[in-house]
Amino acid sequence: MKTAVVTGASSGIGKAISVRLLALGFEVIGISRSIQKQNFNPPNITALQADLSNEKSTLKLCENLKRTSVHILVNCAGFGRFEPHEELNHQTILDMTFLNLTSPMLLTNTLLRSLKTNEGYLININSIEAIRPSKFAGVYSATKAGLKAFSDSLFEETRKSGLSITNINPDMTESSF
């Protein structure tokens, strides 16, 4: 059975992707701060709780996933605070940057050899804000543009490996976000 790792799997786009992958027969390792296995019907889900805005929690998760054979990595966890930049506190800026950009890069670093070996898929859920300027979204837009640039560069780096890399830039969606 092929394995997919999905961050942000407890709600919104991440949960929808997890449910779809389960229906397609994948084993899903769903990651979020609040994920509960009982929120999913199929038996092939492993629910891992981790705060991906926290360096220590993310590095511990990476260590736990290091030997996992993975066919799909979906970096979906993220958050945004939309207000004037001078109103953001330092911790919000740090948390948003770590969750939206640093965590996906660390998870990709951990799982990249496996993804390449399995000729797998790296899917980064960015945002429409990655490709257009938006008022009151400077930090959010910067993190999503950074994730898009990371994906584009990684595509060039791995283009002969059989790994497929996809950026998805959704606009407004119906979710708690």
Disulfide bonds with the S-S distance in Angstrom:
none
